[in-house]
Amino acid sequence: MTRVGRVERTTKETSVVAEINLDGTGRVDVATGVGFYDHMLDQLGRHGLFDLTVKTEGDLHIDSHHTIEDTSLALGAAFREALGDKRGIVRFAHAAVPLDESLAQVTVDLSGRPYLVHTEPAGMAPMIGGYDTTMTRHILESFVAQAQIALHVHVPYGRNAHHIVECQFKALARALRTASEIDPRQPGIPSTKGAL
């Protein structure tokens, strides 16, 4: 079974191609034009062991918002496509990842119902280079909306903005990796409803 999703999304603001292989080795080829976001997508692929290809051309002369948002939407849709009917997946997972003084706790349900709960420490620096730190929640909102998953991301403490954001992507990668893995004891749909 090949679990690959590929989405092309083109608007007046952006052109995105996103492809993900859930059963990969962590091979990543990403270029969005937003350096820190590329770094975060690299974390997602490598720590999730997803083969991830993302190519985005966006209206960066305005700002990075549309580029980041549309990439996240396309990636979420590709993830949903790669899951297929979700037969045999683990479905639920939790990961806690520290990065020096910061800690991220991520819990996911590949439920077919989009919902996000997201908390970060108050007073975080507003920018990491050219990356607006308020975009982290929007990345997750956009991904969740298209992936159709329930996602809880909690960072109870941290000082350095780079660390706070990066540990979220690493924990997300680990949780998605476990939740999307095939459970040899559960060959069917992991739901009493019979569908996800």
Backbone as a printed PyTorch tensor [residue, N CA C, xyz], in Angstrom:
tensor([[[  0.8450,  -1.1850,   0.0000],
         [  0.0000,   0.0000,   0.0000],
         [  0.8890,   1.2470,   0.0000]],

        [[  0.6680,   2.1250,  -0.9380],
         [  1.3970,   3.3890,  -1.0070],
         [  0.5480,   4.4790,  -0.3830]],

        [[  1.0920,   5.1390,   0.6210],
         [  0.3380,   6.1960,   1.3030],
         [  0.9880,   7.5420,   1.0000]],

        [[  0.6670,   8.0230,  -0.1930],
         [  1.2270,   9.2850,  -0.6820],
         [  0.0790,  10.2190,  -1.0230]],

        [[  0.2160,  11.4760,  -0.6360],
         [ -0.7390,  12.5070,  -1.0170],
         [ -0.0290,  13.6160,  -1.7650]],

        [[ -0.6660,  14.1100,  -2.8160],
         [ -0.0730,  15.2040,  -3.6020],
         [ -1.1630,  16.2030,  -3.9390]],

        [[ -0.9200,  17.4680,  -3.6340],
         [ -1.8960,  18.5290,  -3.8740],
         [ -1.2150,  19.6930,  -4.5740]],

        [[ -1.8660,  20.1940,  -5.6070],
         [ -1.4470,  21.4240,  -6.2630],
         [ -2.5260,  22.4640,  -6.0100]],

        [[ -2.1100,  23.6230,  -5.5420],
         [ -3.0580,  24.6910,  -5.2100],
         [ -2.5450,  25.9840,  -5.8320]],

        [[ -3.3700,  26.5820,  -6.6930],
         [ -2.9640,  27.8200,  -7.3520],
         [ -4.0540,  28.8690,  -7.1820]],

        [[ -3.6450,  30.0330,  -6.7020],
         [ -4.5440,  31.1830,  -6.5820],
         [ -3.8350,  32.3950,  -7.1890]],

        [[ -4.4510,  33.5520,  -7.1050],
         [ -3.8050,  34.7790,  -7.5770],
         [ -2.6490,  35.1850,  -6.6640]],

        [[ -2.6140,  34.5980,  -5.4690],
         [ -1.5890,  34.9540,  -4.4960],
         [ -0.4260,  33.9680,  -4.4380]],

        [[ -0.7150,  32.6830,  -4.6820],
         [  0.3200,  31.6620,  -4.5200],
         [  0.1440,  30.5130,  -5.5100]],

        [[  1.2190,  29.7750,  -5.6850],
         [  1.2010,  28.5020,  -6.4030],
         [  1.9620,  27.5050,  -5.5390]],

        [[  1.2740,  26.4180,  -5.1390],
         [  1.8520,  25.4560,  -4.1970],
         [  1.7350,  24.0440,  -4.7500]],

        [[  2.8100,  23.2960,  -4.6080],
         [  2.7880,  21.8500,  -4.8260],
         [  3.2930,  21.2150,  -3.5310]],

        [[  2.4770,  20.3480,  -2.9350],
         [  2.8520,  19.6690,  -1.6930],
         [  2.6460,  18.1750,  -1.8670]],

        [[  3.6600,  17.4150,  -1.5250],
         [  3.5730,  15.9570,  -1.5960],
         [  4.1510,  15.3560,  -0.3260]],

        [[  3.4510,  14.3510,   0.2180],
         [  3.9190,  13.6870,   1.4290],
         [  3.7480,  12.1830,   1.2960]],

        [[  4.7760,  11.4660,   1.7070],
         [  4.7470,  10.0040,   1.7900],
         [  4.8250,   9.6510,   3.2710]],

        [[  3.7480,   9.0830,   3.8010],
         [  3.6830,   8.7870,   5.2340],
         [  4.6570,   7.6940,   5.6450]],

        [[  5.0720,   6.8680,   4.6960],
         [  5.9500,   5.7370,   5.0080],
         [  7.3510,   5.9690,   4.4510]],

        [[  7.8110,   7.1910,   4.5790],
         [  9.1100,   7.5630,   4.0340],
         [ 10.2420,   7.3750,   5.0190]],

        [[ 11.3180,   8.1020,   4.7720],
         [ 12.5280,   8.0090,   5.5970],
         [ 12.9620,   9.3720,   6.1370]],

        [[ 12.1160,  10.3910,   5.9280],
         [ 12.4720,  11.7290,   6.3880],
         [ 13.2120,  12.5460,   5.3560]],

        [[ 13.0890,  12.1750,   4.0780],
         [ 13.7180,  12.9460,   3.0030],
         [ 12.8750,  14.1910,   2.7350]],

        [[ 13.4960,  15.3580,   2.8030],
         [ 12.7650,  16.6240,   2.7050],
         [ 13.3600,  17.4920,   1.6050]],

        [[ 12.4750,  18.0400,   0.7700],
         [ 12.8610,  19.0000,  -0.2710],
         [ 11.8180,  20.1180,  -0.2430]],

        [[ 12.1450,  21.1880,   0.4400],
         [ 11.1740,  22.2480,   0.7120],
         [ 11.7350,  23.5960,   0.2830]],

        [[ 10.9220,  24.3850,  -0.3960],
         [ 11.3050,  25.7540,  -0.7540],
         [ 10.0410,  26.5980,  -0.8410]],

        [[  9.8220,  27.4360,   0.1770],
         [  8.6600,  28.3290,   0.1880],
         [  9.0610,  29.7900,   0.0250]],

        [[ 10.3370,  30.0790,   0.1720],
         [ 10.7930,  31.4640,   0.1600],
         [ 10.7820,  32.1040,   1.5310]],

        [[ 10.3060,  31.3570,   2.5440],
         [ 10.2870,  31.8480,   3.9300],
         [ 11.2140,  30.9310,   4.7240]],

        [[ 12.4170,  31.4100,   4.9850],
         [ 13.4700,  30.5700,   5.5400],
         [ 13.1060,  29.8370,   6.8120]],

        [[ 12.5440,  30.5300,   7.7850],
         [ 12.2390,  29.8730,   9.0540],
         [ 11.1330,  28.8380,   8.8760]],

        [[ 10.1550,  29.1240,   8.0420],
         [  9.0780,  28.1670,   7.7780],
         [  9.6430,  26.9220,   7.0890]],

        [[ 10.5680,  27.1020,   6.1490],
         [ 11.2340,  25.9560,   5.5300],
         [ 11.9220,  25.1020,   6.5940]],

        [[ 12.5590,  25.7620,   7.5460],
         [ 13.2470,  25.0640,   8.6400],
         [ 12.2460,  24.2470,   9.4560]],

        [[ 11.0520,  24.7960,   9.6920],
         [ 10.0280,  24.0840,  10.4640],
         [  9.4650,  22.8990,   9.6690]],

        [[  9.2640,  23.0670,   8.3670],
         [  8.7810,  21.9560,   7.5460],
         [  9.8320,  20.8530,   7.4660]],

        [[ 11.1000,  21.2330,   7.4970],
         [ 12.1770,  20.2550,   7.5400],
         [ 12.0830,  19.4290,   8.8240]],

        [[ 11.7870,  20.0890,   9.9450],
         [ 11.6010,  19.3730,  11.2140],
         [ 10.4360,  18.3930,  11.1050]],

        [[  9.3430,  18.8420,  10.4850],
         [  8.1500,  18.0120,  10.3400],
         [  8.4660,  16.7340,   9.5520]],

        [[  9.1490,  16.8840,   8.4420],
         [  9.4770,  15.7180,   7.6270],
         [ 10.4790,  14.7950,   8.2920]],

        [[ 11.5420,  15.3640,   8.8060],
         [ 12.6210,  14.5310,   9.3500],
         [ 12.1950,  13.8040,  10.6250]],

        [[ 11.4990,  14.4850,  11.5220],
         [ 11.1170,  13.8430,  12.7850],
         [  9.8570,  12.9930,  12.6400]],

        [[  9.0750,  13.2370,  11.5950],
         [  7.9200,  12.3870,  11.3220],
         [  8.2640,  11.2100,  10.4330]],

        [[  9.4870,  11.1930,   9.8940],
         [  9.9150,  10.2070,   8.8970],
         [  8.9970,  10.2160,   7.6840]],

        [[  8.5230,  11.4160,   7.3510],
         [  7.7290,  11.6090,   6.1430],
         [  8.6640,  12.0860,   5.0310]],

        [[  8.5180,  11.5260,   3.8320],
         [  9.1680,  12.1380,   2.6740],
         [  8.2830,  13.3070,   2.2730]],

        [[  8.8600,  14.4870,   2.2570],
         [  8.0880,  15.7110,   2.1060],
         [  8.6980,  16.5860,   1.0200]],

        [[  7.8700,  16.9200,   0.0230],
         [  8.2880,  17.8520,  -1.0200],
         [  7.2900,  19.0010,  -1.0430]],

        [[  7.7850,  20.2130,  -0.9120],
         [  6.9340,  21.4090,  -0.9410],
         [  7.6220,  22.4700,  -1.7830]],

        [[  6.9120,  22.9590,  -2.7890],
         [  7.4130,  24.0470,  -3.6270],
         [  6.3300,  25.1200,  -3.6810]],

        [[  6.6470,  26.3020,  -3.1900],
         [  5.6740,  27.3970,  -3.1520],
         [  6.2750,  28.6530,  -3.7500]],

        [[  5.5000,  29.2850,  -4.6140],
         [  5.8190,  30.6230,  -5.1030],
         [  4.6720,  31.5200,  -4.6720]],

        [[  4.9970,  32.5430,  -3.8960],
         [  3.9470,  33.3970,  -3.3620],
         [  4.2630,  34.8660,  -3.4730]],

        [[  3.3030,  35.6660,  -3.0630],
         [  3.4310,  37.1290,  -3.1470],
         [  4.2200,  37.6840,  -1.9580]],

        [[  5.4700,  37.2600,  -1.8740],
         [  6.3210,  37.6780,  -0.7590],
         [  6.6410,  39.1660,  -0.7910]],

        [[  6.3670,  39.8360,  -1.9120],
         [  6.5610,  41.2890,  -1.9540],
         [  5.5270,  41.9930,  -1.0700]],

        [[  4.4410,  41.3000,  -0.7380],
         [  3.4460,  41.8510,   0.2010],
         [  3.8700,  41.4940,   1.6190]],

        [[  3.8460,  40.2050,   1.9330],
         [  4.4200,  39.6480,   3.1530],
         [  4.3390,  38.1310,   3.0200]],

        [[  4.6460,  37.4120,   4.0870],
         [  4.7160,  35.9510,   3.9860],
         [  3.3940,  35.2540,   4.3230]],

        [[  2.3690,  36.0070,   4.6940],
         [  1.1350,  35.4040,   5.1940],
         [  0.5040,  34.4370,   4.1940]],

        [[  0.2530,  34.8910,   2.9780],
         [ -0.4220,  34.0440,   1.9940],
         [  0.4160,  32.8070,   1.6560]],

        [[  1.7130,  32.9930,   1.5540],
         [  2.6140,  31.8890,   1.2270],
         [  2.5480,  30.8100,   2.3020]],

        [[  2.6480,  31.2190,   3.5560],
         [  2.6180,  30.2660,   4.6680],
         [  1.2420,  29.6150,   4.7760]],

        [[  0.2000,  30.4080,   4.7080],
         [ -1.1650,  29.8950,   4.8450],
         [ -1.4950,  28.8760,   3.7560]],

        [[ -1.2450,  29.2270,   2.4950],
         [ -1.6180,  28.3430,   1.3960],
         [ -0.7690,  27.0770,   1.3670]],

        [[  0.4780,  27.1850,   1.7830],
         [  1.3220,  25.9960,   1.8940],
         [  0.7690,  25.0570,   2.9610]],

        [[  0.3520,  25.6160,   4.0740],
         [ -0.2010,  24.8080,   5.1660],
         [ -1.5030,  24.1340,   4.7570]],

        [[ -2.3460,  24.8550,   4.0150],
         [ -3.5990,  24.2760,   3.5200],
         [ -3.3070,  23.1100,   2.5720]],

        [[ -2.3830,  23.3060,   1.6550],
         [ -2.0430,  22.2550,   0.6920],
         [ -1.4300,  21.0490,   1.3840]],

        [[ -0.5720,  21.2950,   2.3570],
         [  0.0730,  20.2020,   3.0740],
         [ -0.9540,  19.4010,   3.8810]],

        [[ -1.9060,  20.1010,   4.5020],
         [ -2.9660,  19.4080,   5.2320],
         [ -3.8080,  18.5370,   4.3220]],

        [[ -4.1330,  19.0490,   3.1470],
         [ -4.9190,  18.2840,   2.1760],
         [ -4.1380,  17.0710,   1.6730]],

        [[ -2.8330,  17.2410,   1.4630],
         [ -1.9980,  16.1190,   1.0200],
         [ -1.9100,  15.0500,   2.1060]],

        [[ -1.8070,  15.4730,   3.3540],
         [ -1.7630,  14.5290,   4.4740],
         [ -3.0620,  13.7270,   4.5360]],

        [[ -4.1950,  14.4080,   4.4010],
         [ -5.4970,  13.7250,   4.4130],
         [ -5.5940,  12.7170,   3.2690]],

        [[ -5.1430,  13.1180,   2.0850],
         [ -5.1770,  12.2190,   0.9290],
         [ -4.3020,  10.9900,   1.1650]],

        [[ -3.1270,  11.1930,   1.7520],
         [ -2.2100,  10.0820,   2.0030],
         [ -2.7840,   9.0730,   2.9910]],

        [[ -3.6020,   9.5250,   3.9220],
         [ -4.2080,   8.6290,   4.9100],
         [ -5.2440,   7.6990,   4.2910]],

        [[ -5.8020,   8.0890,   3.1610],
         [ -6.8270,   7.2630,   2.5210],
         [ -8.0260,   7.0690,   3.4270]],

        [[ -8.5160,   5.8290,   3.5280],
         [ -9.6980,   5.5770,   4.3700],
         [ -9.3150,   5.3510,   5.8340]],

        [[ -8.0320,   5.4410,   6.1540],
         [ -7.4870,   5.3290,   7.5100],
         [ -7.5870,   3.9170,   8.0810]],

        [[ -7.8010,   2.9630,   7.2190],
         [ -7.8800,   1.5680,   7.6570],
         [ -6.5470,   1.1350,   8.2730]],

        [[ -6.6090,   0.6050,   9.4870],
         [ -5.4390,   0.0500,  10.1420],
         [ -4.5170,   1.0270,  10.8340]],

        [[ -4.8500,   2.3200,  10.8530],
         [ -3.9550,   3.2860,  11.5090],
         [ -4.1130,   3.2430,  13.0260]],

        [[ -3.1080,   3.7490,  13.7200],
         [ -3.1540,   3.8550,  15.1780],
         [ -4.2200,   4.8670,  15.5980]],

        [[ -4.3230,   5.9660,  14.9320],
         [ -5.3060,   7.0490,  15.0660],
         [ -4.9410,   8.0860,  16.1250]],

        [[ -4.7240,   7.6930,  17.3640],
         [ -4.4300,   8.6410,  18.4460],
         [ -2.9420,   8.6130,  18.7760]],

        [[ -2.3830,   9.7660,  19.1400],
         [ -0.9860,   9.7770,  19.5800],
         [ -0.6920,  11.0410,  20.3760]],

        [[  0.3520,  10.9530,  21.1670],
         [  0.8110,  12.0750,  21.9830],
         [  2.3350,  12.0960,  21.9300]],

        [[  2.8970,  13.2870,  21.8790],
         [  4.3560,  13.4270,  21.9300],
         [  4.6990,  14.6650,  22.7480]],

        [[  5.7280,  14.5530,  23.5500],
         [  6.2660,  15.6910,  24.2960],
         [  7.7260,  15.8350,  23.8990]],

        [[  8.0840,  17.0330,  23.4390],
         [  9.4470,  17.2700,  22.9430],
         [ 10.0100,  18.5290,  23.5930]],

        [[ 11.1530,  18.4100,  24.2740],
         [ 11.8250,  19.5940,  24.8010],
         [ 12.8060,  20.1480,  23.7770]],

        [[ 13.0570,  21.4170,  23.8610],
         [ 14.1630,  22.0460,  23.1340],
         [ 14.7760,  23.0550,  24.0960]],

        [[ 15.8460,  22.6370,  24.7270],
         [ 16.4850,  23.4270,  25.7810],
         [ 15.4540,  23.8200,  26.8390]],

        [[ 15.1400,  25.0980,  26.9640],
         [ 14.2550,  25.5600,  28.0490],
         [ 12.7690,  25.4530,  27.7040]],

        [[ 12.4480,  25.0740,  26.4740],
         [ 11.0530,  25.0190,  26.0120],
         [ 10.5630,  23.5820,  25.9360]],

        [[  9.2550,  23.4200,  26.1040],
         [  8.6390,  22.1000,  26.0200],
         [  7.3330,  22.2070,  25.2490]],

        [[  7.1410,  21.3120,  24.2880],
         [  5.8700,  21.2390,  23.5530],
         [  5.2310,  19.8800,  23.7910]],

        [[  3.9270,  19.9140,  24.0460],
         [  3.1390,  18.6970,  24.2280],
         [  2.0590,  18.6980,  23.1520]],

        [[  2.0440,  17.6460,  22.3380],
         [  1.1020,  17.5680,  21.2200],
         [  0.3190,  16.2720,  21.3110]],

        [[ -0.9990,  16.3880,  21.1950],
         [ -1.8850,  15.2370,  21.1640],
         [ -2.7440,  15.3400,  19.9150]],

        [[ -2.8780,  14.2240,  19.1980],
         [ -3.5910,  14.2520,  17.9270],
         [ -4.5720,  13.0860,  17.8330]],

        [[ -5.6810,  13.3550,  17.1600],
         [ -6.6600,  12.3280,  16.7970],
         [ -6.9510,  12.5120,  15.3090]],

        [[ -6.6570,  11.5070,  14.5170],
         [ -6.9120,  11.5770,  13.0720],
         [ -8.3790,  11.2330,  12.8280]],

        [[ -9.2370,  12.0740,  13.3440],
         [-10.6590,  11.7910,  13.5530],
         [-11.5600,  12.0740,  12.3600]],

        [[-11.0990,  12.8890,  11.4270],
         [-11.9910,  13.3560,  10.3690],
         [-12.7560,  14.6060,  10.7710]],

        [[-12.4960,  15.1130,  11.9700],
         [-13.1510,  16.3280,  12.4700],
         [-12.0780,  17.3550,  12.8320]],

        [[-12.0460,  18.4820,  12.1390],
         [-11.0070,  19.4830,  12.4220],
         [-11.2810,  20.2620,  13.7020]],

        [[-10.2810,  20.2850,  14.5810],
         [-10.3770,  21.0860,  15.8030],
         [ -8.9690,  21.3580,  16.3010]],

        [[ -8.7070,  22.6000,  16.6910],
         [ -7.3900,  22.9760,  17.1970],
         [ -7.5160,  23.6410,  18.5580]],

        [[ -6.6700,  23.1910,  19.4790],
         [ -6.4370,  23.8830,  20.7470],
         [ -4.9470,  24.1970,  20.7710]],

        [[ -4.5980,  25.4610,  20.9980],
         [ -3.1960,  25.8750,  20.8870],
         [ -2.8680,  26.8970,  21.9560]],

        [[ -1.8270,  26.6280,  22.7420],
         [ -1.3760,  27.5870,  23.7520],
         [  0.1450,  27.7200,  23.6890]],

        [[  0.5930,  28.9550,  23.8510],
         [  2.0150,  29.2720,  23.8950],
         [  2.2530,  30.2080,  25.0820]],

        [[  3.4950,  30.3220,  25.5550],
         [  3.7930,  31.2730,  26.6260],
         [  3.4720,  32.7100,  26.2120]],

        [[  2.9660,  33.4870,  27.1370],
         [  2.6720,  34.9000,  26.8760],
         [  3.9730,  35.6750,  26.7170]],

        [[  3.9000,  36.7440,  25.9460],
         [  5.0360,  37.6440,  25.8230],
         [  6.1490,  37.1420,  24.9240]],

        [[  5.8310,  36.2110,  24.0200],
         [  6.8560,  35.6950,  23.1110],
         [  7.2700,  36.7930,  22.1310]],

        [[  8.5200,  36.7930,  21.7430],
         [  9.0050,  37.7720,  20.7650],
         [  8.1500,  37.7050,  19.5060]],

        [[  7.8060,  38.8570,  18.9080],
         [  6.8910,  38.8560,  17.7640],
         [  7.5000,  38.3540,  16.4550]],

        [[  8.8170,  38.3630,  16.3420],
         [  9.4490,  37.9670,  15.0800],
         [ 10.6260,  37.0360,  15.3430]],

        [[ 10.8230,  36.0860,  14.4140],
         [ 12.0360,  35.2670,  14.3520],
         [ 12.5930,  35.5350,  12.9620]],

        [[ 13.5820,  36.3970,  12.8670],
         [ 14.0330,  36.8530,  11.5530],
         [ 12.8610,  37.5180,  10.8540]],

        [[ 12.4720,  37.0200,   9.6800],
         [ 11.3230,  37.5620,   8.9620],
         [ 10.0340,  36.7970,   9.2120]],

        [[ 10.0200,  35.9100,  10.2000],
         [  8.8530,  35.0740,  10.4960],
         [  8.0490,  35.6800,  11.6370]],

        [[  6.7890,  35.9700,  11.3710],
         [  5.8590,  36.4940,  12.3680],
         [  5.4020,  35.3350,  13.2500]],

        [[  5.7140,  35.3860,  14.5390],
         [  5.4280,  34.2510,  15.4180],
         [  3.9290,  34.0020,  15.6180]],

        [[  3.0790,  34.9730,  15.2820],
         [  1.6360,  34.7100,  15.3640],
         [  1.1870,  33.7550,  14.2580]],

        [[  2.0420,  33.5170,  13.2750],
         [  1.6910,  32.6090,  12.1780],
         [  1.6970,  31.1450,  12.6010]],

        [[  2.3540,  30.8180,  13.6910],
         [  2.4040,  29.4080,  14.1060],
         [  1.0030,  28.8550,  14.3330]],

        [[  0.1860,  29.5840,  15.0740],
         [ -1.1920,  29.1330,  15.2820],
         [ -1.9340,  29.0440,  13.9500]],

        [[ -1.7050,  29.9880,  13.0640],
         [ -2.4120,  29.9870,  11.7830],
         [ -1.9670,  28.8210,  10.8970]],

        [[ -0.6940,  28.4700,  10.9570],
         [ -0.2010,  27.2890,  10.2500],
         [ -0.9650,  26.0580,  10.7220]],

        [[ -1.0660,  25.9110,  12.0270],
         [ -1.7480,  24.7480,  12.6030],
         [ -3.2360,  24.7650,  12.2680]],

        [[ -3.8730,  25.9440,  12.3450],
         [ -5.2960,  26.0570,  11.9800],
         [ -5.5210,  25.6250,  10.5380]],

        [[ -4.6680,  26.0860,   9.6550],
         [ -4.8120,  25.7930,   8.2330],
         [ -4.5810,  24.3130,   7.9600]],

        [[ -3.5430,  23.7470,   8.5630],
         [ -3.2540,  22.3210,   8.4010],
         [ -4.4050,  21.4670,   8.9080]],

        [[ -4.8890,  21.7710,  10.1040],
         [ -5.9810,  21.0180,  10.7350],
         [ -7.2550,  21.0840,   9.8940]],

        [[ -7.5600,  22.2580,   9.3530],
         [ -8.7860,  22.4310,   8.5590],
         [ -8.8050,  21.4940,   7.3650]],

        [[ -7.6550,  21.3320,   6.7070],
         [ -7.5980,  20.4860,   5.5180],
         [ -7.2980,  19.0190,   5.8460]],

        [[ -6.4910,  18.7720,   6.8630],
         [ -6.1750,  17.3940,   7.2480],
         [ -7.3620,  16.7400,   7.9390]],

        [[ -8.2440,  17.5530,   8.4870],
         [ -9.4310,  17.0930,   9.2150],
         [ -9.0290,  16.2060,  10.3950]],

        [[ -8.2330,  16.8150,  11.2730],
         [ -7.7790,  16.1350,  12.4820],
         [ -8.0540,  17.0280,  13.6890]],

        [[ -8.1090,  16.4080,  14.8610],
         [ -8.1670,  17.1560,  16.1110],
         [ -6.7420,  17.2490,  16.6460]],

        [[ -6.3220,  18.4630,  16.9550],
         [ -4.9370,  18.6890,  17.3550],
         [ -4.8870,  19.6090,  18.5690]],

        [[ -4.1970,  19.1420,  19.6070],
         [ -3.9830,  19.9500,  20.8100],
         [ -2.4830,  20.1700,  20.9460]],

        [[ -2.0800,  21.4340,  20.9450],
         [ -0.6670,  21.8030,  21.0640],
         [ -0.5320,  22.7310,  22.2650]],

        [[  0.2940,  22.3260,  23.2180],
         [  0.4580,  23.1040,  24.4490],
         [  1.9500,  23.2850,  24.7230]],

        [[  2.3600,  24.5500,  24.8440],
         [  3.7310,  24.8670,  25.2550],
         [  3.6340,  25.5180,  26.6250]],

        [[  3.8430,  24.7520,  27.6960],
         [  3.6400,  25.3060,  29.0380],
         [  4.6940,  26.3190,  29.4550]],

        [[  5.8980,  26.2170,  28.8580],
         [  6.9400,  27.1820,  29.1860],
         [  8.0100,  27.2080,  28.1000]],

        [[  8.7340,  28.3100,  28.0970],
         [  9.8050,  28.5330,  27.1390],
         [ 10.1230,  30.0180,  27.1120]],

        [[ 11.3610,  30.3670,  26.7660],
         [ 11.7740,  31.7690,  26.6950],
         [ 12.1280,  32.1880,  25.2800]],

        [[ 12.8860,  31.3430,  24.5940],
         [ 13.3840,  31.6930,  23.2730],
         [ 12.3310,  31.3590,  22.2180]],

        [[ 11.9370,  32.3540,  21.4230],
         [ 10.8550,  32.1650,  20.4460],
         [ 11.1800,  31.0690,  19.4390]],

        [[ 12.4240,  31.0230,  18.9820],
         [ 12.8340,  29.9810,  18.0370],
         [ 12.5950,  28.5940,  18.6470]],

        [[ 13.0090,  28.4180,  19.8900],
         [ 12.8320,  27.1360,  20.5690],
         [ 11.3540,  26.8100,  20.7630]],

        [[ 10.5670,  27.8000,  21.1370],
         [  9.1370,  27.5930,  21.3900],
         [  8.4350,  27.0850,  20.1330]],

        [[  8.7460,  27.6830,  19.0010],
         [  8.1000,  27.2670,  17.7540],
         [  8.6620,  25.9240,  17.2740]],

        [[  9.9700,  25.7790,  17.3260],
         [ 10.5800,  24.5610,  16.7770],
         [ 10.1570,  23.3100,  17.5420]],

        [[ 10.0710,  23.3880,  18.8640],
         [  9.6770,  22.1820,  19.5970],
         [  8.2360,  21.7970,  19.2830]],

        [[  7.3910,  22.7690,  18.8910],
         [  6.0240,  22.4370,  18.4740],
         [  6.0290,  21.6040,  17.1950]],

        [[  6.8460,  21.9750,  16.2330],
         [  6.9040,  21.2300,  14.9730],
         [  7.5030,  19.8410,  15.1630]],

        [[  8.4940,  19.7300,  16.0420],
         [  9.0850,  18.4230,  16.3130],
         [  8.0750,  17.5100,  17.0020]],

        [[  7.3550,  18.0420,  17.9800],
         [  6.3530,  17.2350,  18.6810],
         [  5.1990,  16.8770,  17.7560]],

        [[  4.7900,  17.8190,  16.9040],
         [  3.7470,  17.5300,  15.9250],
         [  4.1900,  16.3990,  15.0030]],

        [[  5.4180,  16.4480,  14.5450],
         [  5.9460,  15.4060,  13.6690],
         [  5.8820,  14.0430,  14.3380]],

        [[  6.3220,  13.9750,  15.5780],
         [  6.3310,  12.6980,  16.3080],
         [  4.9150,  12.1720,  16.5320]],

        [[  3.9930,  13.0680,  16.8780],
         [  2.6170,  12.6370,  17.1190],
         [  1.9510,  12.1730,  15.8270]],

        [[  2.1360,  12.9150,  14.7430],
         [  1.5440,  12.5160,  13.4640],
         [  2.1410,  11.2080,  12.9700]],

        [[  3.4380,  11.0360,  13.1840],
         [  4.1040,   9.7910,  12.7800],
         [  3.4580,   8.5940,  13.4670]],

        [[  3.3020,   8.6670,  14.7880],
         [  2.7330,   7.5460,  15.5370],
         [  1.2690,   7.3250,  15.1820]],

        [[  0.4930,   8.4030,  15.1000],
         [ -0.9440,   8.2720,  14.8240],
         [ -1.2180,   7.7010,  13.4480]],

        [[ -0.3520,   7.9890,  12.4850],
         [ -0.5840,   7.5380,  11.1140],
         [  0.0320,   6.1740,  10.8200]],

        [[  0.7970,   5.6320,  11.7670],
         [  1.4040,   4.3140,  11.5470],
         [  0.3400,   3.2250,  11.4850]],

        [[  0.6720,   2.1440,  10.8110],
         [ -0.2310,   1.0060,  10.7050],
         [ -0.1060,   0.1550,  11.9690]],

        [[ -1.2500,  -0.1560,  12.5580],
         [ -1.3280,  -0.9860,  13.7600],
         [ -1.5890,  -2.4330,  13.3270]],

        [[ -0.6250,  -3.3350,  13.5020],
         [ -0.8090,  -4.7080,  13.0200],
         [ -1.9410,  -5.4520,  13.7300]],

        [[ -2.3700,  -4.9430,  14.8790],
         [ -3.4500,  -5.5950,  15.6180],
         [ -4.8270,  -5.0800,  15.2250]],

        [[ -4.8650,  -4.0080,  14.4020],
         [ -6.1360,  -3.3710,  14.0640],
         [ -6.2190,  -3.2110,  12.5500]],

        [[ -6.6860,  -4.2170,  11.8380],
         [ -6.7220,  -4.1130,  10.3770],
         [ -7.8700,  -3.2590,   9.8470]],

        [[ -8.8520,  -2.9680,  10.6870],
         [-10.0200,  -2.2170,  10.2230],
         [ -9.9210,  -0.7340,  10.5020]],

        [[-11.0500,  -0.0610,  10.4090],
         [-11.1430,   1.3660,  10.7130],
         [-11.1940,   1.5150,  12.2300]],

        [[-10.2880,   2.2740,  12.8400],
         [-10.2530,   2.3950,  14.2960],
         [-11.3280,   3.3440,  14.8390]],

        [[-12.5760,   2.9450,  14.6530],
         [-13.7010,   3.7420,  15.1220],
         [-14.9140,   2.8370,  15.2840]],

        [[-15.7040,   3.0660,  16.3300],
         [-16.9450,   2.3060,  16.5060],
         [-17.9770,   2.6850,  15.4470]],

        [[-17.7510,   3.8320,  14.7740],
         [-18.6550,   4.2510,  13.7010],
         [-18.4000,   3.4830,  12.4050]],

        [[-17.2010,   2.9270,  12.2830],
         [-16.8310,   2.2160,  11.0740],
         [-16.2860,   3.1230,   9.9760]],

        [[-16.1250,   4.4070,  10.3000],
         [-15.5860,   5.3730,   9.3270],
         [-14.9520,   6.5270,  10.0760]],

        [[-13.9190,   7.0910,   9.4770],
         [-13.2600,   8.2830,  10.0310],
         [-13.2200,   9.3490,   8.9400]]])
